[in-house]
């Protein structure tokens, strides 16, 4: 995240996003729990399905933002010929 290369920043953001998604899924896990399918007379411990649904939504949104960031990086490279942030700031035009 502190690098000066735009692609490294985008890859860092993607890794952080995937780590947060994994963390949210782990929060919803319970050891020895079953899928949340209700049966008559069953008194099992159930896994919370809400974090999994939130992560599925976050993956889709993350993929869209990642593709947008990569397309912006490609356009910046076509215009300035570099991925270095300091060089892009110098070449404003």
Secondary structure, 3 states (H helix, E strand, C coil): CCCCEHHHHHHHHHHHHHHHHHHHHHHCCCCCCECCCCCCCCCCCECCCHHHHHHHHHHHHHHHHHHHHHHHHHHHHHHHCCCEHHHHHHCCC
